[in-house]
Amino acid sequence: MALFPEWRVKRPVPGIVVAPDERLPWPQTFAMGVQHVIAMFGATVLAPLLMGFDPNVAILMSGVGTLIFFFIVQGQVPSYLGSSFAFIGVVIAASGYAGKGPNLNLGVALGGIIACGVIYTLIGLLVHFTNVRHFRSSTIAGLEVDEVEQGQAVHWIERLMPPVVTGSVVAVIGLNLAGVPIKNMAPTSFDAWMQAITFVSVGLVAVYTRGMTQRLLILVGLIAASVVYAVLTNGLGLGKPIDFSAIAAAPLIGLPKFAAPVFSGEAMLLIAPVALILVAENLGHIKAVSAMTGRDLNPMLGRAFIGDGVATVVSGASGGTGVTTYAENIGVMAATKIYSTAMFVVAALIAIVLGFSPKFGALIQTIPLAVMGGVSIVVFGLIAVAGAKIWVDNQVDFSDNRNLIVAAVTLILGTGDFTLKFGSWSLGGIGTATFGAIALWALLGRRKPT
């Protein structure tokens, strides 16, 4: 298979669905790539800021990581890789980051991120080479793999994390992040109203526009809300005005601040287990994309894990954060019905270019916090709905108490940010929800039905 698929070109007709191996004409594909860059930008920049990493390195490595992922999955899985929030708690604990300015112990965190990526890659290799399409009746890690439903073999990792688990984990990621825009991105009453104006703007674009404008609902809604914000603040003095001086002062081209890893056994033991959370996230995302595209991506599971793992290793070796497939971009695909992998290649190339542009970083940082918060409300909500869609598409039976308890407990653990401490190591809401869902599914499945 060629490195790049031969995408079939589709005309931009309203309501048309564009499959992974199809694309719109290049001008529209470029526009969609820009939208996906915007969709991932807030979280991809926010995560390194919370850990004391250089945001420009994170943006650069998100583009590099997305291309690595694209090549390893042979261009068959539409996904974007960005900074993973699953690393924040353990990186802060391992590096002792105080929360302001650069992380002075960054190298130790990078060593742990690389260790996590290596484990993630090994899991991917195991999944890839034990694909049950080549088995009929065997046991892997104590799990039988001879189940076949509707002509599709069920992978052992799917037996470990079935749709009720993956749907819950995906939904929890959106719900767990809900507090970020609502509690941290609206410090004043004016900002809260601007958040409302922003998500209403996105909604109006989504419902009342047509064609490419509707496809670019996130980007167009963000621009419209930013214009409204500028009129109300810079024009009428109702809030904090937008300061454009940083854009003028920043150079157009410049190197990001790369950093070298330091391998500490304690830090690696602390950060490496995040690989299991990334597996659950990625599995849920693959399931969501499968449901949206109507394509069986089970054969790509191992490759997807490997691609994500290798990208995390490369990012950590360069001074970047650990990466994961981004639910924000899956949410955009769900809204636009465009699943072409071509637009993710474009988005990755744009991110790489922008990673070398301090001026662009300054431009993005001029987007009002409240406007970015309003967009985040929409995107995080779409993540939660994508998890629910996994339940619906896989016909999860909630009259079964096993499914009911697994989903109910998982949602509350993640939404409430339930945290467990193990000495100096703590497992936050997404982690406890992920492991809790897997453990509950296994524990509650031991009793044989009567």
Contacts in CASP RR format, 6 or more apart in sequence:
PFRMAT RR
TARGET T0000
AUTHOR 0000-0000-0000
METHOD contacts of the structure
MODEL  1
MALFPEWRVKRPVPGIVVAPDERLPWPQTFAMGVQHVIAMFGATVLAPLL
MGFDPNVAILMSGVGTLIFFFIVQGQVPSYLGSSFAFIGVVIAASGYAGK
GPNLNLGVALGGIIACGVIYTLIGLLVHFTNVRHFRSSTIAGLEVDEVEQ
GQAVHWIERLMPPVVTGSVVAVIGLNLAGVPIKNMAPTSFDAWMQAITFV
SVGLVAVYTRGMTQRLLILVGLIAASVVYAVLTNGLGLGKPIDFSAIAAA
PLIGLPKFAAPVFSGEAMLLIAPVALILVAENLGHIKAVSAMTGRDLNPM
LGRAFIGDGVATVVSGASGGTGVTTYAENIGVMAATKIYSTAMFVVAALI
AIVLGFSPKFGALIQTIPLAVMGGVSIVVFGLIAVAGAKIWVDNQVDFSD
NRNLIVAAVTLILGTGDFTLKFGSWSLGGIGTATFGAIALWALLGRRKPT
1 74 0 8 1.000
3 71 0 8 1.000
4 75 0 8 1.000
4 345 0 8 1.000
5 21 0 8 1.000
5 74 0 8 1.000
5 75 0 8 1.000
5 76 0 8 1.000
5 341 0 8 1.000
6 21 0 8 1.000
7 21 0 8 1.000
7 22 0 8 1.000
7 23 0 8 1.000
7 340 0 8 1.000
7 341 0 8 1.000
7 342 0 8 1.000
8 21 0 8 1.000
8 22 0 8 1.000
8 23 0 8 1.000
9 22 0 8 1.000
9 23 0 8 1.000
9 24 0 8 1.000
9 25 0 8 1.000
10 16 0 8 1.000
10 18 0 8 1.000
10 22 0 8 1.000
10 23 0 8 1.000
10 24 0 8 1.000
11 24 0 8 1.000
11 25 0 8 1.000
12 24 0 8 1.000
12 25 0 8 1.000
12 28 0 8 1.000
12 211 0 8 1.000
12 212 0 8 1.000
12 215 0 8 1.000
14 210 0 8 1.000
14 211 0 8 1.000
14 214 0 8 1.000
15 211 0 8 1.000
15 337 0 8 1.000
16 337 0 8 1.000
17 337 0 8 1.000
17 338 0 8 1.000
17 339 0 8 1.000
18 24 0 8 1.000
18 337 0 8 1.000
18 338 0 8 1.000
18 339 0 8 1.000
18 340 0 8 1.000
19 293 0 8 1.000
19 295 0 8 1.000
19 339 0 8 1.000
19 340 0 8 1.000
20 75 0 8 1.000
20 76 0 8 1.000
20 77 0 8 1.000
20 78 0 8 1.000
20 293 0 8 1.000
20 295 0 8 1.000
20 339 0 8 1.000
20 340 0 8 1.000
20 341 0 8 1.000
21 76 0 8 1.000
21 340 0 8 1.000
21 341 0 8 1.000
22 340 0 8 1.000
23 29 0 8 1.000
23 340 0 8 1.000
23 342 0 8 1.000
23 343 0 8 1.000
24 32 0 8 1.000
24 338 0 8 1.000
24 340 0 8 1.000
24 343 0 8 1.000
28 212 0 8 1.000
28 215 0 8 1.000
29 340 0 8 1.000
29 342 0 8 1.000
29 343 0 8 1.000
29 346 0 8 1.000
30 346 0 8 1.000
31 212 0 8 1.000
31 215 0 8 1.000
31 216 0 8 1.000
32 215 0 8 1.000
32 216 0 8 1.000
32 336 0 8 1.000
32 338 0 8 1.000
32 340 0 8 1.000
32 343 0 8 1.000
32 346 0 8 1.000
33 343 0 8 1.000
33 344 0 8 1.000
33 346 0 8 1.000
33 347 0 8 1.000
33 350 0 8 1.000
34 216 0 8 1.000
34 219 0 8 1.000
34 347 0 8 1.000
34 350 0 8 1.000
35 215 0 8 1.000
35 216 0 8 1.000
35 218 0 8 1.000
35 219 0 8 1.000
35 332 0 8 1.000
35 336 0 8 1.000
36 80 0 8 1.000
36 329 0 8 1.000
36 332 0 8 1.000
36 343 0 8 1.000
36 344 0 8 1.000
36 347 0 8 1.000
37 347 0 8 1.000
37 350 0 8 1.000
37 351 0 8 1.000
37 354 0 8 1.000
38 218 0 8 1.000
38 219 0 8 1.000
38 222 0 8 1.000
39 80 0 8 1.000
39 218 0 8 1.000
39 326 0 8 1.000
39 328 0 8 1.000
39 329 0 8 1.000
39 331 0 8 1.000
39 332 0 8 1.000
39 379 0 8 1.000
40 62 0 8 1.000
40 80 0 8 1.000
40 82 0 8 1.000
40 326 0 8 1.000
40 328 0 8 1.000
40 329 0 8 1.000
40 347 0 8 1.000
41 59 0 8 1.000
41 364 0 8 1.000
42 364 0 8 1.000
42 372 0 8 1.000
42 376 0 8 1.000
43 82 0 8 1.000
43 83 0 8 1.000
43 85 0 8 1.000
43 177 0 8 1.000
43 326 0 8 1.000
43 328 0 8 1.000
43 376 0 8 1.000
44 55 0 8 1.000
44 58 0 8 1.000
44 59 0 8 1.000
44 62 0 8 1.000
44 82 0 8 1.000
44 83 0 8 1.000
44 326 0 8 1.000
45 55 0 8 1.000
45 58 0 8 1.000
45 59 0 8 1.000
45 83 0 8 1.000
45 364 0 8 1.000
46 83 0 8 1.000
46 180 0 8 1.000
47 53 0 8 1.000
47 58 0 8 1.000
47 83 0 8 1.000
47 84 0 8 1.000
47 85 0 8 1.000
47 87 0 8 1.000
47 88 0 8 1.000
47 321 0 8 1.000
48 54 0 8 1.000
48 55 0 8 1.000
48 57 0 8 1.000
48 58 0 8 1.000
48 83 0 8 1.000
48 320 0 8 1.000
48 321 0 8 1.000
49 55 0 8 1.000
50 88 0 8 1.000
50 92 0 8 1.000
50 99 0 8 1.000
51 87 0 8 1.000
51 88 0 8 1.000
51 91 0 8 1.000
51 92 0 8 1.000
51 95 0 8 1.000
51 97 0 8 1.000
51 103 0 8 1.000
51 109 0 8 1.000
51 321 0 8 1.000
52 97 0 8 1.000
52 99 0 8 1.000
52 101 0 8 1.000
52 102 0 8 1.000
52 103 0 8 1.000
52 106 0 8 1.000
53 103 0 8 1.000
53 106 0 8 1.000
53 319 0 8 1.000
53 320 0 8 1.000
53 321 0 8 1.000
54 102 0 8 1.000
54 256 0 8 1.000
54 257 0 8 1.000
54 259 0 8 1.000
54 319 0 8 1.000
54 320 0 8 1.000
55 361 0 8 1.000
56 256 0 8 1.000
56 257 0 8 1.000
56 355 0 8 1.000
56 356 0 8 1.000
56 358 0 8 1.000
56 361 0 8 1.000
57 256 0 8 1.000
57 257 0 8 1.000
57 258 0 8 1.000
57 259 0 8 1.000
57 318 0 8 1.000
57 319 0 8 1.000
57 320 0 8 1.000
57 355 0 8 1.000
58 82 0 8 1.000
58 83 0 8 1.000
58 315 0 8 1.000
58 320 0 8 1.000
58 321 0 8 1.000
59 351 0 8 1.000
59 354 0 8 1.000
59 355 0 8 1.000
59 361 0 8 1.000
60 256 0 8 1.000
60 318 0 8 1.000
60 351 0 8 1.000
60 352 0 8 1.000
60 354 0 8 1.000
60 355 0 8 1.000
60 356 0 8 1.000
61 311 0 8 1.000
61 314 0 8 1.000
61 315 0 8 1.000
61 316 0 8 1.000
61 318 0 8 1.000
61 319 0 8 1.000
61 320 0 8 1.000
61 321 0 8 1.000
61 323 0 8 1.000
62 80 0 8 1.000
62 81 0 8 1.000
62 82 0 8 1.000
62 83 0 8 1.000
62 323 0 8 1.000
62 348 0 8 1.000
62 351 0 8 1.000
63 81 0 8 1.000
63 347 0 8 1.000
63 348 0 8 1.000
63 349 0 8 1.000
63 351 0 8 1.000
63 352 0 8 1.000
64 311 0 8 1.000
64 314 0 8 1.000
64 315 0 8 1.000
64 348 0 8 1.000
64 352 0 8 1.000
65 81 0 8 1.000
65 82 0 8 1.000
65 307 0 8 1.000
65 311 0 8 1.000
65 314 0 8 1.000
65 315 0 8 1.000
65 323 0 8 1.000
65 348 0 8 1.000
66 79 0 8 1.000
66 80 0 8 1.000
66 81 0 8 1.000
66 82 0 8 1.000
66 311 0 8 1.000
66 344 0 8 1.000
66 345 0 8 1.000
66 347 0 8 1.000
66 348 0 8 1.000
66 351 0 8 1.000
67 345 0 8 1.000
67 348 0 8 1.000
67 349 0 8 1.000
67 352 0 8 1.000
68 81 0 8 1.000
68 307 0 8 1.000
68 310 0 8 1.000
68 311 0 8 1.000
68 314 0 8 1.000
69 77 0 8 1.000
69 79 0 8 1.000
69 81 0 8 1.000
69 304 0 8 1.000
69 307 0 8 1.000
69 308 0 8 1.000
69 311 0 8 1.000
69 325 0 8 1.000
70 341 0 8 1.000
70 344 0 8 1.000
70 345 0 8 1.000
70 348 0 8 1.000
72 303 0 8 1.000
72 304 0 8 1.000
72 306 0 8 1.000
72 307 0 8 1.000
72 310 0 8 1.000
73 79 0 8 1.000
73 300 0 8 1.000
73 303 0 8 1.000
73 304 0 8 1.000
73 307 0 8 1.000
74 303 0 8 1.000
75 341 0 8 1.000
76 297 0 8 1.000
76 300 0 8 1.000
76 341 0 8 1.000
77 286 0 8 1.000
77 289 0 8 1.000
77 297 0 8 1.000
77 300 0 8 1.000
77 303 0 8 1.000
77 304 0 8 1.000
77 341 0 8 1.000
78 289 0 8 1.000
78 293 0 8 1.000
78 333 0 8 1.000
78 339 0 8 1.000
78 340 0 8 1.000
78 341 0 8 1.000
78 343 0 8 1.000
78 344 0 8 1.000
79 285 0 8 1.000
79 289 0 8 1.000
79 304 0 8 1.000
79 325 0 8 1.000
79 326 0 8 1.000
79 329 0 8 1.000
79 330 0 8 1.000
79 344 0 8 1.000
80 325 0 8 1.000
80 326 0 8 1.000
80 329 0 8 1.000
80 344 0 8 1.000
80 347 0 8 1.000
80 348 0 8 1.000
81 308 0 8 1.000
81 311 0 8 1.000
81 323 0 8 1.000
81 324 0 8 1.000
81 325 0 8 1.000
81 326 0 8 1.000
82 321 0 8 1.000
82 323 0 8 1.000
82 324 0 8 1.000
82 326 0 8 1.000
83 321 0 8 1.000
83 322 0 8 1.000
83 323 0 8 1.000
84 274 0 8 1.000
84 278 0 8 1.000
84 281 0 8 1.000
84 321 0 8 1.000
84 322 0 8 1.000
84 323 0 8 1.000
84 324 0 8 1.000
85 173 0 8 1.000
85 177 0 8 1.000
85 430 0 8 1.000
86 274 0 8 1.000
86 277 0 8 1.000
86 278 0 8 1.000
86 281 0 8 1.000
86 324 0 8 1.000
86 430 0 8 1.000
86 431 0 8 1.000
87 113 0 8 1.000
87 116 0 8 1.000
87 271 0 8 1.000
87 274 0 8 1.000
87 321 0 8 1.000
87 322 0 8 1.000
89 426 0 8 1.000
89 428 0 8 1.000
90 270 0 8 1.000
90 271 0 8 1.000
90 274 0 8 1.000
90 425 0 8 1.000
91 97 0 8 1.000
91 103 0 8 1.000
91 109 0 8 1.000
91 113 0 8 1.000
91 271 0 8 1.000
91 321 0 8 1.000
92 99 0 8 1.000
93 270 0 8 1.000
93 424 0 8 1.000
93 425 0 8 1.000
93 426 0 8 1.000
94 108 0 8 1.000
94 109 0 8 1.000
94 112 0 8 1.000
94 264 0 8 1.000
94 266 0 8 1.000
94 267 0 8 1.000
94 270 0 8 1.000
94 271 0 8 1.000
95 103 0 8 1.000
95 105 0 8 1.000
95 106 0 8 1.000
95 107 0 8 1.000
95 108 0 8 1.000
95 109 0 8 1.000
95 267 0 8 1.000
96 105 0 8 1.000
97 103 0 8 1.000
97 105 0 8 1.000
97 109 0 8 1.000
103 109 0 8 1.000
106 259 0 8 1.000
106 319 0 8 1.000
107 259 0 8 1.000
107 260 0 8 1.000
107 261 0 8 1.000
107 262 0 8 1.000
107 319 0 8 1.000
108 262 0 8 1.000
108 264 0 8 1.000
108 267 0 8 1.000
109 267 0 8 1.000
109 271 0 8 1.000
110 259 0 8 1.000
110 260 0 8 1.000
110 261 0 8 1.000
110 262 0 8 1.000
110 316 0 8 1.000
110 317 0 8 1.000
110 319 0 8 1.000
110 320 0 8 1.000
111 261 0 8 1.000
111 262 0 8 1.000
111 263 0 8 1.000
111 264 0 8 1.000
111 267 0 8 1.000
111 268 0 8 1.000
111 271 0 8 1.000
111 316 0 8 1.000
112 261 0 8 1.000
112 263 0 8 1.000
112 264 0 8 1.000
112 267 0 8 1.000
112 268 0 8 1.000
112 270 0 8 1.000
112 271 0 8 1.000
112 272 0 8 1.000
113 261 0 8 1.000
113 271 0 8 1.000
113 312 0 8 1.000
113 315 0 8 1.000
113 316 0 8 1.000
113 320 0 8 1.000
113 321 0 8 1.000
113 322 0 8 1.000
114 261 0 8 1.000
114 263 0 8 1.000
114 312 0 8 1.000
114 313 0 8 1.000
114 316 0 8 1.000
114 317 0 8 1.000
115 263 0 8 1.000
115 268 0 8 1.000
115 271 0 8 1.000
115 272 0 8 1.000
116 271 0 8 1.000
116 272 0 8 1.000
116 273 0 8 1.000
116 274 0 8 1.000
116 275 0 8 1.000
116 278 0 8 1.000
116 312 0 8 1.000
116 322 0 8 1.000
117 272 0 8 1.000
117 275 0 8 1.000
117 309 0 8 1.000
117 310 0 8 1.000
117 312 0 8 1.000
117 313 0 8 1.000
117 322 0 8 1.000
118 309 0 8 1.000
118 313 0 8 1.000
119 272 0 8 1.000
119 275 0 8 1.000
120 275 0 8 1.000
120 278 0 8 1.000
120 279 0 8 1.000
120 305 0 8 1.000
120 308 0 8 1.000
120 309 0 8 1.000
120 312 0 8 1.000
121 305 0 8 1.000
121 306 0 8 1.000
121 307 0 8 1.000
121 309 0 8 1.000
121 310 0 8 1.000
121 313 0 8 1.000
123 275 0 8 1.000
123 279 0 8 1.000
123 305 0 8 1.000
124 301 0 8 1.000
124 302 0 8 1.000
124 303 0 8 1.000
124 305 0 8 1.000
124 306 0 8 1.000
124 309 0 8 1.000
125 302 0 8 1.000
125 306 0 8 1.000
127 155 0 8 1.000
127 157 0 8 1.000
127 301 0 8 1.000
127 302 0 8 1.000
127 305 0 8 1.000
128 301 0 8 1.000
128 302 0 8 1.000
128 303 0 8 1.000
128 305 0 8 1.000
128 306 0 8 1.000
130 140 0 8 1.000
130 145 0 8 1.000
130 155 0 8 1.000
130 156 0 8 1.000
131 153 0 8 1.000
131 155 0 8 1.000
131 298 0 8 1.000
131 299 0 8 1.000
131 301 0 8 1.000
131 302 0 8 1.000
132 145 0 8 1.000
132 146 0 8 1.000
132 153 0 8 1.000
132 154 0 8 1.000
132 155 0 8 1.000
132 156 0 8 1.000
133 153 0 8 1.000
133 298 0 8 1.000
133 299 0 8 1.000
135 145 0 8 1.000
135 146 0 8 1.000
135 153 0 8 1.000
136 146 0 8 1.000
137 144 0 8 1.000
137 146 0 8 1.000
138 144 0 8 1.000
138 145 0 8 1.000
138 146 0 8 1.000
139 145 0 8 1.000
140 156 0 8 1.000
141 156 0 8 1.000
143 156 0 8 1.000
143 159 0 8 1.000
143 160 0 8 1.000
144 159 0 8 1.000
145 153 0 8 1.000
145 154 0 8 1.000
145 155 0 8 1.000
145 156 0 8 1.000
145 159 0 8 1.000
147 153 0 8 1.000
147 154 0 8 1.000
147 159 0 8 1.000
148 154 0 8 1.000
152 296 0 8 1.000
152 298 0 8 1.000
153 298 0 8 1.000
155 298 0 8 1.000
155 301 0 8 1.000
157 279 0 8 1.000
157 283 0 8 1.000
157 301 0 8 1.000
158 283 0 8 1.000
158 298 0 8 1.000
160 438 0 8 1.000
160 441 0 8 1.000
160 442 0 8 1.000
161 169 0 8 1.000
161 280 0 8 1.000
161 283 0 8 1.000
161 284 0 8 1.000
161 437 0 8 1.000
161 438 0 8 1.000
161 441 0 8 1.000
162 441 0 8 1.000
163 287 0 8 1.000
163 390 0 8 1.000
163 391 0 8 1.000
163 393 0 8 1.000
163 394 0 8 1.000
163 396 0 8 1.000
164 391 0 8 1.000
164 396 0 8 1.000
164 403 0 8 1.000
164 406 0 8 1.000
164 407 0 8 1.000
164 441 0 8 1.000
165 280 0 8 1.000
165 406 0 8 1.000
165 410 0 8 1.000
165 437 0 8 1.000
165 438 0 8 1.000
165 441 0 8 1.000
166 280 0 8 1.000
166 283 0 8 1.000
166 284 0 8 1.000
166 287 0 8 1.000
166 387 0 8 1.000
166 390 0 8 1.000
167 284 0 8 1.000
167 287 0 8 1.000
167 288 0 8 1.000
167 387 0 8 1.000
167 388 0 8 1.000
167 390 0 8 1.000
167 391 0 8 1.000
167 407 0 8 1.000
168 387 0 8 1.000
168 406 0 8 1.000
168 407 0 8 1.000
168 410 0 8 1.000
168 411 0 8 1.000
168 433 0 8 1.000
168 437 0 8 1.000
169 280 0 8 1.000
169 281 0 8 1.000
169 284 0 8 1.000
169 410 0 8 1.000
169 430 0 8 1.000
169 433 0 8 1.000
169 434 0 8 1.000
169 437 0 8 1.000
170 281 0 8 1.000
170 284 0 8 1.000
170 285 0 8 1.000
170 287 0 8 1.000
170 288 0 8 1.000
170 327 0 8 1.000
170 383 0 8 1.000
170 384 0 8 1.000
170 386 0 8 1.000
170 387 0 8 1.000
170 390 0 8 1.000
171 383 0 8 1.000
171 384 0 8 1.000
171 385 0 8 1.000
171 386 0 8 1.000
171 387 0 8 1.000
171 388 0 8 1.000
171 411 0 8 1.000
172 410 0 8 1.000
172 411 0 8 1.000
172 413 0 8 1.000
172 414 0 8 1.000
172 415 0 8 1.000
172 429 0 8 1.000
172 430 0 8 1.000
172 433 0 8 1.000
172 434 0 8 1.000
173 281 0 8 1.000
173 327 0 8 1.000
173 383 0 8 1.000
173 384 0 8 1.000
173 430 0 8 1.000
174 327 0 8 1.000
174 380 0 8 1.000
174 381 0 8 1.000
174 383 0 8 1.000
174 384 0 8 1.000
175 380 0 8 1.000
175 384 0 8 1.000
175 411 0 8 1.000
175 414 0 8 1.000
175 415 0 8 1.000
176 414 0 8 1.000
176 415 0 8 1.000
176 416 0 8 1.000
176 417 0 8 1.000
176 429 0 8 1.000
176 430 0 8 1.000
176 433 0 8 1.000
177 376 0 8 1.000
177 380 0 8 1.000
177 383 0 8 1.000
178 377 0 8 1.000
178 380 0 8 1.000
178 381 0 8 1.000
178 384 0 8 1.000
178 415 0 8 1.000
180 376 0 8 1.000
180 380 0 8 1.000
181 195 0 8 1.000
181 372 0 8 1.000
181 373 0 8 1.000
181 374 0 8 1.000
181 376 0 8 1.000
181 377 0 8 1.000
181 380 0 8 1.000
182 195 0 8 1.000
182 377 0 8 1.000
185 191 0 8 1.000
185 195 0 8 1.000
185 369 0 8 1.000
185 370 0 8 1.000
185 372 0 8 1.000
185 373 0 8 1.000
185 374 0 8 1.000
185 376 0 8 1.000
186 192 0 8 1.000
186 194 0 8 1.000
186 195 0 8 1.000
186 369 0 8 1.000
186 370 0 8 1.000
186 373 0 8 1.000
187 369 0 8 1.000
188 239 0 8 1.000
190 232 0 8 1.000
190 238 0 8 1.000
190 239 0 8 1.000
190 370 0 8 1.000
191 368 0 8 1.000
191 369 0 8 1.000
191 370 0 8 1.000
192 370 0 8 1.000
194 225 0 8 1.000
194 228 0 8 1.000
194 229 0 8 1.000
194 232 0 8 1.000
194 368 0 8 1.000
194 370 0 8 1.000
194 371 0 8 1.000
194 374 0 8 1.000
195 370 0 8 1.000
195 371 0 8 1.000
195 373 0 8 1.000
195 374 0 8 1.000
195 377 0 8 1.000
196 374 0 8 1.000
197 225 0 8 1.000
197 228 0 8 1.000
197 229 0 8 1.000
198 221 0 8 1.000
198 222 0 8 1.000
198 225 0 8 1.000
198 370 0 8 1.000
198 371 0 8 1.000
198 373 0 8 1.000
198 374 0 8 1.000
198 375 0 8 1.000
198 377 0 8 1.000
199 374 0 8 1.000
199 375 0 8 1.000
199 377 0 8 1.000
199 378 0 8 1.000
201 221 0 8 1.000
201 222 0 8 1.000
201 224 0 8 1.000
201 225 0 8 1.000
201 228 0 8 1.000
202 217 0 8 1.000
202 218 0 8 1.000
202 221 0 8 1.000
202 222 0 8 1.000
202 225 0 8 1.000
202 374 0 8 1.000
202 375 0 8 1.000
202 378 0 8 1.000
203 217 0 8 1.000
203 221 0 8 1.000
203 378 0 8 1.000
205 213 0 8 1.000
205 214 0 8 1.000
205 216 0 8 1.000
205 217 0 8 1.000
205 220 0 8 1.000
205 221 0 8 1.000
205 224 0 8 1.000
206 214 0 8 1.000
206 217 0 8 1.000
206 335 0 8 1.000
209 217 0 8 1.000
209 220 0 8 1.000
213 220 0 8 1.000
214 336 0 8 1.000
215 336 0 8 1.000
215 338 0 8 1.000
217 335 0 8 1.000
217 336 0 8 1.000
218 332 0 8 1.000
218 335 0 8 1.000
218 375 0 8 1.000
218 378 0 8 1.000
218 379 0 8 1.000
221 375 0 8 1.000
222 367 0 8 1.000
222 371 0 8 1.000
222 372 0 8 1.000
222 375 0 8 1.000
225 371 0 8 1.000
225 374 0 8 1.000
225 375 0 8 1.000
226 242 0 8 1.000
226 367 0 8 1.000
226 368 0 8 1.000
226 371 0 8 1.000
229 242 0 8 1.000
229 368 0 8 1.000
229 370 0 8 1.000
229 371 0 8 1.000
230 241 0 8 1.000
230 242 0 8 1.000
232 238 0 8 1.000
232 239 0 8 1.000
233 239 0 8 1.000
233 240 0 8 1.000
233 241 0 8 1.000
233 242 0 8 1.000
233 368 0 8 1.000
234 241 0 8 1.000
234 242 0 8 1.000
235 241 0 8 1.000
240 368 0 8 1.000
242 366 0 8 1.000
242 368 0 8 1.000
243 366 0 8 1.000
244 366 0 8 1.000
246 362 0 8 1.000
246 365 0 8 1.000
246 366 0 8 1.000
247 359 0 8 1.000
247 362 0 8 1.000
247 363 0 8 1.000
247 366 0 8 1.000
249 362 0 8 1.000
250 358 0 8 1.000
250 359 0 8 1.000
250 361 0 8 1.000
250 362 0 8 1.000
251 358 0 8 1.000
251 359 0 8 1.000
252 357 0 8 1.000
252 358 0 8 1.000
252 359 0 8 1.000
253 356 0 8 1.000
253 357 0 8 1.000
253 358 0 8 1.000
254 356 0 8 1.000
254 357 0 8 1.000
254 358 0 8 1.000
255 356 0 8 1.000
256 355 0 8 1.000
256 356 0 8 1.000
258 318 0 8 1.000
258 319 0 8 1.000
259 318 0 8 1.000
259 319 0 8 1.000
259 320 0 8 1.000
260 319 0 8 1.000
261 316 0 8 1.000
261 317 0 8 1.000
261 319 0 8 1.000
270 424 0 8 1.000
270 425 0 8 1.000
276 434 0 8 1.000
276 435 0 8 1.000
277 430 0 8 1.000
277 431 0 8 1.000
277 434 0 8 1.000
277 435 0 8 1.000
278 308 0 8 1.000
278 309 0 8 1.000
278 312 0 8 1.000
278 324 0 8 1.000
279 305 0 8 1.000
280 434 0 8 1.000
280 437 0 8 1.000
280 438 0 8 1.000
281 324 0 8 1.000
281 325 0 8 1.000
281 327 0 8 1.000
281 434 0 8 1.000
282 304 0 8 1.000
282 305 0 8 1.000
282 308 0 8 1.000
282 324 0 8 1.000
282 325 0 8 1.000
283 301 0 8 1.000
284 387 0 8 1.000
284 390 0 8 1.000
285 325 0 8 1.000
285 326 0 8 1.000
285 327 0 8 1.000
285 330 0 8 1.000
286 297 0 8 1.000
286 300 0 8 1.000
286 301 0 8 1.000
286 304 0 8 1.000
286 325 0 8 1.000
287 390 0 8 1.000
287 394 0 8 1.000
288 327 0 8 1.000
288 330 0 8 1.000
288 334 0 8 1.000
288 386 0 8 1.000
288 387 0 8 1.000
288 389 0 8 1.000
288 390 0 8 1.000
289 297 0 8 1.000
289 330 0 8 1.000
289 333 0 8 1.000
289 339 0 8 1.000
290 296 0 8 1.000
290 297 0 8 1.000
290 298 0 8 1.000
291 389 0 8 1.000
291 390 0 8 1.000
291 393 0 8 1.000
291 394 0 8 1.000
292 330 0 8 1.000
292 333 0 8 1.000
292 334 0 8 1.000
292 339 0 8 1.000
292 389 0 8 1.000
293 339 0 8 1.000
297 304 0 8 1.000
304 325 0 8 1.000
308 323 0 8 1.000
308 324 0 8 1.000
308 325 0 8 1.000
311 323 0 8 1.000
312 322 0 8 1.000
312 323 0 8 1.000
315 321 0 8 1.000
315 322 0 8 1.000
315 323 0 8 1.000
316 322 0 8 1.000
327 382 0 8 1.000
327 383 0 8 1.000
327 386 0 8 1.000
328 379 0 8 1.000
328 380 0 8 1.000
328 382 0 8 1.000
328 383 0 8 1.000
329 344 0 8 1.000
329 347 0 8 1.000
330 382 0 8 1.000
330 383 0 8 1.000
330 386 0 8 1.000
331 379 0 8 1.000
331 382 0 8 1.000
331 383 0 8 1.000
331 386 0 8 1.000
332 379 0 8 1.000
332 382 0 8 1.000
333 339 0 8 1.000
334 382 0 8 1.000
334 385 0 8 1.000
334 386 0 8 1.000
334 389 0 8 1.000
335 382 0 8 1.000
354 360 0 8 1.000
354 361 0 8 1.000
355 361 0 8 1.000
390 396 0 8 1.000
391 398 0 8 1.000
391 407 0 8 1.000
396 403 0 8 1.000
396 407 0 8 1.000
397 403 0 8 1.000
398 404 0 8 1.000
398 407 0 8 1.000
401 444 0 8 1.000
402 441 0 8 1.000
402 444 0 8 1.000
402 445 0 8 1.000
405 440 0 8 1.000
405 444 0 8 1.000
406 437 0 8 1.000
406 440 0 8 1.000
406 441 0 8 1.000
406 444 0 8 1.000
409 436 0 8 1.000
409 437 0 8 1.000
409 440 0 8 1.000
410 433 0 8 1.000
410 436 0 8 1.000
410 437 0 8 1.000
410 440 0 8 1.000
411 433 0 8 1.000
412 418 0 8 1.000
413 429 0 8 1.000
413 432 0 8 1.000
413 433 0 8 1.000
413 436 0 8 1.000
414 429 0 8 1.000
414 430 0 8 1.000
414 431 0 8 1.000
414 432 0 8 1.000
414 433 0 8 1.000
416 429 0 8 1.000
417 428 0 8 1.000
417 429 0 8 1.000
418 428 0 8 1.000
418 429 0 8 1.000
418 432 0 8 1.000
418 433 0 8 1.000
419 426 0 8 1.000
419 427 0 8 1.000
419 428 0 8 1.000
419 429 0 8 1.000
419 432 0 8 1.000
420 426 0 8 1.000
420 427 0 8 1.000
420 428 0 8 1.000
420 432 0 8 1.000
421 427 0 8 1.000
427 435 0 8 1.000
END
